[in-house]
Amino acid sequence: MTMRTWSPQQNAVFEWFRVSKKNGVVRARAGTGKTTTILEGISHAPEKDIMLCAFNKKIAEELKGKLQNPCAQAKTLHAIGNSIISRYWDRPRIDSARGEAIAAKVCARSSRAAGGIPDPIIRLVTKLASAGKNMVPAGRVEDLEAVAEAMDIMPDEEWEEEGYDVSWLAYGAHLAMEAAANERDGSIDFDDMLFIPVRNRWVRPKYDLVVVDEAQDMNVTQLLLARGMCRGRLLVVGDDRQAIYGFRGADSQSIDRLKNELSAVEMPLTITYRCPKSIVEYAQRLVPDYQAAPEAPEGKISTSSVEGCVKAAAPGDFVLSRKNAPLITVALKLARAGKRVRIEGRDFGAGLASVVRKLRARSIPEFLSKLSTWEEKQRARASKAKSEKAAEEAMESVTDQAETLRQLAEGLTGPAELLTRIEGLFSSDGGPTVMLSSVHRSKGLETDRVFILRKTLYPGKRENIEEKNIEYVAVTRAKAELVWIEEEVA
């Protein structure tokens, strides 16, 4: 978005960059020109050493070409962490298998190791250590037990009966984290880039001004790294109402918490330059301070059926759902109608394929039978989470995965066909498509017309702030037209 006339809200941010001596928080709603405002603001900053912390590598590369202040640079926190480690460990290579290798090593030291530690247990220890690195970098065993419950990193019943309970996993993960921070084996993994500098207290104040973008999506370790390298002002930027990644370990309360801890002054960006007036009016039911730009068009909100969506959808349109399974029904209907489709989320597709291979069925009926057994066991395990919320979310995730596979298996004769269908729907040759996505995976994206499967948005849970956030993210992807699909989609 190119801005020629700045709003009073944006000018207030620029004034902070120019003269304020305090830390700051910019609470930027969806489509409010956040990135443009930050870049312009940095151009007014007097500091001689400025770091803009980008959420991922792609964004960092884009920002580098847009920064006008020669004293400023843009990097991911992972890149910053990696450079810190290199000062102590002679530029270690990146090895994605390091975490599992270390977990296998520490597990082998266990008194149970005489008969060999099962591979599934090693993988669970690896996964828990990874979560611990991001959420509790200085955590104790009991902290890791809480992370295991919250993130549903739990052993199956049969492993618990063998003695590999959550306490055993947490102890193993704690040892793995210690080893990752201290063993100089010439390598690090993605989590280590953040974890090792924080855990080993290698982070030193270096930058006169640090700007942290998308703070609502960052985990505890990322935020500790950002704060530790700041010797002057810190600006935290994000939208607390787009905090929908708690299940990944993001610190959803980070903006309010940091505002209090830093005694920061808050500056709002509430005027959207993306959404038309009719969509903003709807979104205000969820986020009351959201505002349309004076020059925004009226836009359009309408309703449709699944068949209407199939008929009308064109390349460039989005179809969004709270859950993944209903997207399959729509995707297959679109494909049969000759529309090119893509389901966002290659990682989710890879997880589905993994379940198919794990069940080792020889036919679709056998696969569906085994899938039901798998779902029942996984839900039973998930239900044992200590908190009701964690148990509900984990069971919902299992059911969504199972239902997605049932929809994908419709009309097929064998698992090989199922794997081919998964690969086809979750990949693209790069041409224009109708994109189907969970709301979570659509975050950060926008398009002119968005179809939303309304019945998947849990209107009965409106008191739940995260459910409100999910609906807010969904509706604010639309730049011109929002179409509600009102019917239930299996």
N, C-alpha and C positions, 0 to 999 in steps of 0.2 A: 504494500500500500504506500503510495507517494503522498505525503502530507505537505501542503503549502501554507495552510492556515492552522496553527496549533490551537487546541482547546485550552481553556483555563486549567483543566486538570493536568494536561501535558506540560503547560508552562510552569505549574507548581513543581513538577518533577525536575524540570530543567533548573529551576531556582535552587532546589536542593543540591543538585550536582555542583552548581556554581559557588554557593556560599555556606551551606549548612556545615556545622561541626559535629552533628549528631549522626548516629546510625539511622537507616531508613528502611521502611517496608513499603513496597508498591503492591497494592492488592488489585490485580488487573483481571477484569472479567473477560469472557470469551470474545475474541475478535475486536479488542479495543485498541489495537495498534501497539501492543506491548513492546515488541521487538524494535519497531521504528522509534518508539519513544526512548527506549534504553540507549540505542545507538546515538540518537541526537543528544541525549543527556550526557553521555560519556564525552562527547565532543566539547562540552562546556566545563568538564571537571579539571581542576587545577593540579591534581596529583601527577607525579612524575612516573609512577609505576602502578599501572592499573590492570587488573585481571577480571575478565568477564568469563564466568564459569558456565559453559554450555551443557545442556543435558545429554547430548550424544555427539559422536564424531561428525556426522553429517551436518548438524546445526553449527558446530564449531567452525567447520570449513566455510559454511555460508557466511557466518558472522565475520570471519577474518577479512573477507573481501569487502565488507561494508563499513568496518570501523574507520572513522576519519581521524581520530586522535592518534598521533604517532606514539604516544606514551601508553597506549592500550593494546592488549592482546586478548585473544579468545582461545580457550582450551577447555577440554573436558577435565573433570576432576580426576578421572582415571589417568589421563596423560600427565597431569601435574603430580599425582602420586607416583607414577612410574619414574619420573625425573628425580624425585626425592630418593627413591630406592636406589637408583643408579649411582647416587653419590656415595652410597655405603656398600653396595654389592656389585660394583663393576659391571653395570649394564646387563642384568640377567635377561635371558631370552623368555619369550612368552610361550608357555606350555599349558594348554587347556586341560591336560591330563594330570597336572601336578596335584590337584586336590585329591583325586581318587588314589593316586600313588601314595601320598602321605597317609591318607586314611587307612589304606591297606597295610602300611608299615606299622602304624601305631596299634592297629587291631591285632597284628601278628604278635605283638608283645603281650597280649592278654593271656591270662591263665587258661582261657578257653581255646587258645590257638593251636594246641597240640593236634586237634583233629581238623584244623583249618576253619577260618571264619567264612561263613557263606557269602557269596558275592552280593546277594540282595542286602545283607546287613552292611557290608562295606559301602555300598551305594547310598544307603540311608545315612550312614555316618558322614559321608562326603557331602550329601545334600544339607544336613543339619549344620555342619561346619561352615558351609558356604553361607547359609542364612545367618549364622552367628557372626561371621565376619562383617556382614552388612548391618546387623541390627544391634548386636551387643559386643563390640570389638574387645572390650575388657571383661566380658562376661564370665561368671562362675558356672559351675555345672548346673546349679539350680536355675540360673537364667536361661541356659540352653534347653532345659526341660520345658520351660515356659514357651520358648520359641518353637520347640517341636510341637507342642499342643496348638499354638496359634497358627502355625503354618501347615499343620496336618502332615508332619514328617514322622509318621508313626509305624511301628512294626505290625505285621499281620499277627493274628492270634496264634498261628502255629509257631512263629518266631518267639512270641512272648512266652509260650509254653516251654520253649527251649532255653529260656533265661535271657533272651535278648529284648529286654523291656526298654521303655523310654529312658530310664536312668542309665542303662548300659550305653545306649546310643549317645546320650548327653555327655557321659564321661569320655567316650571315644572321640566325640566331636571336640571336646575341650582339649584333649591331648593333640588332636590334629591341628587345631588352631595354634596351639603353642609351638608345634613343630613348624608350621607354615611361617610363623613370624621369626623363627630363630635358625632354621636349618638353611645354610647357604649352599644350595645345590646347583646354583647357576641358572635357576628358572623361577618364574612367578606365574600365577594365573590371573585372570581378570579381576577376581575378588581381592587378590593380594595387593593390587595396585592401590586400593583405598585402605585396606586393612593394615598392611605392614607399617606404613608411615604413622598411622594413628596408634596402633598397638605399641610400637617401639618408641613412641614419642619423638619422632624425627621431624615432625612438622614445626617449622619456625616462622615467626612473623616476617613476611617478605614484601607484601604489596601494600601500597598506601591506600588503595581503594579496591575492594573486592565486591563484585556484583554477582549474585547467585540467582540464575534464572530457573524457572520451573521448580521453585523450592518445595511446592506441595508434593512433588513426585520423588523427592530425594530421600534416601535412607539416612539413618542416624550417623553412620560412618562418613558419608559424603559431607554432611553438614558440619561434623567435627573437623574434617580436613579443611573445609572452606573457612571456618572461623579461626582455625589455628594459624593459617598463613596470612591473616590480615593484621597489619600493624597500624592501620588507620581507620577509615570509615568502612562499614559493611552495609551493602544494600541488598535486601532480600526481596525477590520478585516472584509473584505467583498468584494463583487463584485458589483459595481454600475451598471454593465450591466445585472445583474440578479435581478434588482429591478423591480418587476412586481406585487407587492401587494399594490399599492397605494389605491385601492378600499377598503382595510381592515384597512387603517389608518397608514400603514408603512410610515416612513419618507424617501422617495426615494432619497432625496438629502443629507442624513445624512453623508455619507462618505466625500464628498467634503466640506460640511458645517463644520463638526467637524475638518477636516484638517485645515481649515482656523482659526476657533475659538481657536484651541489648538496649533497653530503654529507648527504643527506636520511635521516630516520628512516622506516622502512617500517611501515605498519599494514595488516593483512589484513582483508578482508571475504570470507569463504569460505562462510558459511552462506546457502544460497539459500532464499528464501521463495516462489519460483515453482514449482520442480520437485518432484514427489513422490519418495519414497524410492527406488523401483525405477529411475527415470531417473537419479537422482543416483548410485546404485550403478554403473550403466553408465558414466556420464560420468567416474567416478573412474578408470577404466582409461586415460583420456586426460589428465585433470587430477587428480592424486591428492589435492590438498588441498581439493577440492570437498566440501561437506557439506550434508546435508539438515537442515532445521529439525526440532527434536524433535516438533513437532505436525504435521509434514507427513503427508499421507495416503500410502498405499502406492503408489497409481497403477497403471498397467498398461503392459506392453510386450508386443506381439503381432506376428505376421507375417501377411501377406496376399499375394494376387496382384493384378495390375493390375485384373482383373475384379472382385475383391473390393473393391478401393478404389473403383472406379466405382460399385458398388452401394451402398457404405456412406457415401461422402463426402457431407457436408452443408454448407450455407453456414456459414462461419466456420472450417471446417477448412483446414489448409495441406497442400499436396503439395510437397515439397522435393527438389531434385536438385543434384548438384555441377555438372552441365552443363545447358545450356538445351534442347538438342535432344530429350532424352527427355520433357521436359514437354509437348511438342506432341502426341505420341501420346496421352498421358493426357488432355490438355485436349480433344482432338477426341472421344475416347471418352466423356468426361463430358458434352460438349455434345450428342452424339447420344443420350445417355440422358436428355436433358431437364434436365441440371443447369446452373445459371448459373455460368460460370467467368470468371476473369480471370487473365492472366499478368502478374506484377509486372515492371515495367521498361519504361516507355514509351521511354526512351532506347535500349534494346536493340531494341525494335520499330521505332523510327525508323531505326536503323542497318540493319536487315533491309530495310526499304522502300527505303532509299537504294541498296542493292545491286541490288534488283529494277529500279529505274529506270535505274541505270547500265548494266545489261546490255542494255537495249533489245530484249528478245526479243518476238516476235509470237505465240508459243505456248508452252505449258508444255514440250513436248519440246525446243524450241529454247532455252528458258530453262535447262533442266537441263543441256543440252550446254554452254552458255556458262558456267554455274555451275561445272561441273567444270574448265573451262579457267581460270576465275578463281581457284578454290581451289588448283589446281596452281601457278599463278604466285605467289599470295600465300604459300603454304607455302614455296616455293623462296626467296622474298625473306626470309621470317621465319627460315629456317634459317641465314642468314648472320650472325645476331647473334653477338657476340663470346663471350658466355657460353653454356654449354650450357643452363643453367636458363632464360635469357631466350629462347633459340631454341625450347626445348620448350614454354614457356608461350605464345609467340606462335603457333606452329604449331597448338597445341591450340585456341586461340581462333578461328583461321581455320576449322578443321575443324568446331568446334561451330557456328559461324555458318552454314556451308554445309549441315551436316546438319539444322539447324533449318529452313532454307529448303526442303530436300527434303521434310521431313515436312509442312511447311505446304502445299506444292504438291500433295500427294497428292489425287487425285480431281478436280482443277481442270482447266480447259481453257485459261485465259489468264492473263497477268500481272495484268490488271485485277482478276480474281477474287482473285488472291493478295494484292494490296494491300488489298482489302476484308477478307479474312480476317485479315491482320495487324492492321489497325486494330480489328477487332472483338474479337480476343483480348487485345490489349494495352491496351484501354481499358475503362472501366466507367461505367455511369450512376449509380453510387453505391449501388445496392442490394446486399443480401447475396450473396456468391459463395463458391464454393470457390476459394481463392487458390493458384495454382501459382507457384513462385518458385525461382530459383537460391538456394543457401544464402547467397551474398554479399548478395543483395537482401533476405533475410529478417532480417538482423541488426538488432537493436533491436525486433523484433516478437515477439509471443507469442500463443498460442491454446491452447484446451483439448486438441485432438487434432491431431497432426501425423503425416502419412504421409511416409516418406523412401524414395526410390529407392536402396536400399542399394548396388547394384552400381555406382553412379556415384561412390562415395566413395573409390575407390582403396585398398582394404585392403592392397595390395602395397607401398604407399608409407608405411607407418606410421612409418618412421624419419624422414620429412619432417615437421618441426614444423608447417609451415603446413597440411599435410593433416590432421594431428591437430586443429589449431585449427578447420578447416572442419567436421569431424565434431562437435566439441564445440559449436560454434555451432548446428549443425543440431539435435542432440538436445535442447539446452536451450531450444528454442522451445516445447516441450510443457509445459503446466501440469497435465495429467492423464493423457494417453494417448499413447504413441509406437507407431506401427505401421510395421514394416519391410516394404517391398515387395521381396521377395527375387529375383524373376525379372528377367532382362535386359530392358530396354526399349529398343527401337530408336530 
